[in-house]
Amino acid sequence: MKISSAIACLLLGPATACWAQSAAKQACNVQVDITDTDPKGTNVRTTPGGAIIATLKNSTDDGWVIVHVTAQSGDWYEIDRASLMGADLPPAGKILFQGAGYLHKSVVGVRGMQNGGAIYLEHNIKSGLLDGHAAGDQQVDLLGCWGDFLKVHVKKGVGWTQQACTNMNTTCV
């Protein structure tokens, strides 16, 4: 059956959208930053690789856009809202998008770690620690999500954290 589905995707539609949709969907409840530097903004899509339903744009000099991720499916993150954050805005920011949409993994990330945050070997605080006191200013690459955890790559390796920094202007301490 998987072979038939793959052939149908190749014959009937864009392969990238079909492959992205075939990955198992993992529920998440995390916030990440828009890291896309395109001055035109970042496109929110109806489905992985689907039609554009909104464009997220940072309209301030010192702000950033944060999104709430509800699921991951392959290289795509499902979101239910996006907010513009900044010093001149309320703590919750200004809502830019609300509803169901998808962002590609290439346009989202995190600023770093909360200084002293824990990175676990698994998506469970009872698992062993990869780093029990992570440096806040280190490079952090977002790899995925699972529940309230982000899967990240840091200096010490790959692990899971609930303490990533999503403030694009400062390090989290």
C-alpha positions as CSV (number, residue, x, y, z in Angstrom):
1,M,0.0,0.0,0.0
2,K,2.9,2.4,0.7
3,I,4.3,1.8,-2.7
4,S,0.9,2.6,-4.4
5,S,0.6,5.8,-2.3
6,A,4.1,6.9,-3.3
7,I,3.4,6.2,-7.0
8,A,0.1,8.0,-6.8
9,C,1.8,11.1,-5.2
10,L,4.4,11.1,-8.0
11,L,1.8,10.9,-10.7
12,L,-0.9,13.1,-9.3
13,G,0.9,15.9,-7.4
14,P,4.0,17.6,-6.3
15,A,6.3,15.0,-4.7
16,T,7.5,17.2,-1.9
17,A,4.0,17.8,-0.6
18,C,3.1,14.1,-0.8
19,W,6.3,13.0,1.0
20,A,5.8,15.6,3.7
21,Q,2.2,14.5,4.3
22,S,3.2,10.8,4.6
23,A,5.2,11.3,7.8
24,A,3.4,10.5,11.1
25,K,2.0,13.5,12.9
26,Q,3.4,14.1,16.4
27,A,1.5,16.3,18.8
28,C,3.4,19.2,20.3
29,N,2.8,22.2,22.6
30,V,5.8,24.4,22.1
31,Q,6.8,27.9,21.0
32,V,9.5,28.7,18.5
33,D,10.7,31.7,16.6
34,I,10.4,32.6,13.0
35,T,14.0,32.7,11.8
36,D,13.3,33.3,8.1
37,T,15.1,36.5,7.0
38,D,13.0,37.1,3.8
39,P,11.9,40.7,3.9
40,K,8.6,39.7,2.3
41,G,7.7,37.6,5.3
42,T,7.2,33.9,6.1
43,N,4.4,32.0,4.4
44,V,1.9,30.0,6.4
45,R,0.3,27.2,4.3
46,T,-3.0,25.3,4.5
47,T,-1.2,21.9,4.4
48,P,2.5,20.9,4.1
49,G,3.5,22.4,0.8
50,G,-0.1,23.7,0.2
51,A,-1.6,27.0,-0.6
52,I,-0.4,30.2,1.2
53,I,-3.1,31.4,3.7
54,A,-1.1,34.1,5.5
55,T,2.3,35.8,5.5
56,L,4.0,36.6,8.8
57,K,6.1,39.7,8.8
58,N,8.0,41.5,11.5
59,S,6.9,45.1,11.2
60,T,9.2,46.5,13.9
61,D,12.9,47.2,14.2
62,D,13.4,45.4,17.5
63,G,10.6,42.7,17.4
64,W,10.4,39.1,16.4
65,V,7.7,36.6,15.5
66,I,6.9,33.6,17.7
67,V,4.6,30.8,16.8
68,H,2.8,28.1,18.8
69,V,3.4,24.7,17.4
70,T,0.7,22.1,17.9
71,A,2.2,19.2,15.8
72,Q,5.1,18.1,13.6
73,S,4.7,16.1,10.4
74,G,8.0,15.3,8.8
75,D,9.7,18.6,7.9
76,W,6.5,20.6,8.6
77,Y,5.2,22.2,11.8
78,E,1.5,22.7,12.4
79,I,0.8,26.0,14.1
80,D,-2.4,27.6,15.6
81,R,-1.2,31.1,16.2
82,A,1.7,33.6,15.6
83,S,2.5,36.7,17.5
84,L,4.7,39.7,17.0
85,M,6.8,40.2,20.1
86,G,8.8,43.2,21.2
87,A,9.6,45.8,23.9
88,D,6.8,48.1,22.9
89,L,4.1,45.4,22.8
90,P,2.1,43.7,25.6
91,P,3.8,40.6,27.1
92,A,1.6,38.3,24.9
93,G,2.5,40.3,21.8
94,K,0.3,41.2,18.9
95,I,-1.6,38.3,17.2
96,L,-0.6,38.1,13.5
97,F,-2.2,34.8,12.7
98,Q,-4.7,32.5,14.4
99,G,-6.1,29.2,13.0
100,A,-4.6,26.1,11.5
101,G,-1.5,26.5,9.3
102,Y,1.8,24.9,8.5
103,L,5.4,26.2,8.4
104,H,8.5,24.4,7.0
105,K,11.3,23.6,9.4
106,S,13.7,25.8,7.5
107,V,11.9,29.0,8.7
108,V,11.7,28.3,12.4
109,G,14.1,27.9,15.3
110,V,15.1,29.1,18.7
111,R,17.5,31.8,19.9
112,G,19.5,29.6,22.3
113,M,18.9,28.0,25.6
114,Q,17.7,29.5,28.8
115,N,20.9,29.9,30.7
116,G,21.4,26.9,33.0
117,G,18.5,25.0,31.3
118,A,18.4,21.2,31.2
119,I,18.7,19.1,28.1
120,Y,17.6,15.5,28.5
121,L,18.5,12.4,26.5
122,E,14.8,11.7,25.9
123,H,11.5,13.7,25.9
124,N,11.0,13.0,29.5
125,I,12.4,14.8,32.6
126,K,13.1,11.4,34.2
127,S,15.5,10.4,31.5
128,G,19.2,11.0,31.8
129,L,20.7,14.4,31.2
130,L,22.7,15.4,28.1
131,D,23.5,18.7,29.8
132,G,22.1,19.7,33.2
133,H,23.3,23.3,33.1
134,A,23.3,24.4,29.4
135,A,25.0,27.6,28.4
136,G,22.4,30.1,27.3
137,D,24.4,31.7,24.4
138,Q,25.3,28.5,22.5
139,Q,24.1,27.6,19.0
140,V,20.9,25.6,19.2
141,D,19.5,23.9,16.2
142,L,15.8,22.9,16.3
143,L,15.3,19.3,15.1
144,G,11.7,18.6,16.2
145,C,9.1,18.5,18.9
146,W,7.2,16.0,21.1
147,G,4.6,17.2,23.6
148,D,6.2,20.0,25.6
149,F,9.7,19.2,24.5
150,L,11.9,20.5,21.7
151,K,14.5,18.2,20.1
152,V,17.7,20.3,19.7
153,H,21.3,19.9,18.6
154,V,23.7,21.7,20.9
155,K,27.5,21.5,21.6
156,K,27.1,18.4,23.7
157,G,24.9,16.5,21.1
158,V,21.3,15.9,20.5
159,G,18.7,16.0,23.2
160,W,15.3,17.3,24.4
161,T,14.5,20.5,26.3
162,Q,11.7,22.5,27.7
163,Q,14.0,25.5,28.3
164,A,14.9,26.9,24.9
165,C,15.1,30.7,24.5
166,T,12.6,32.3,22.2
167,N,13.6,35.9,22.7
168,M,15.3,37.1,19.6
169,N,16.8,40.3,21.2
170,T,18.5,38.9,24.3
171,T,19.7,35.6,25.8
172,C,17.3,34.1,28.3
173,V,18.7,34.1,31.9
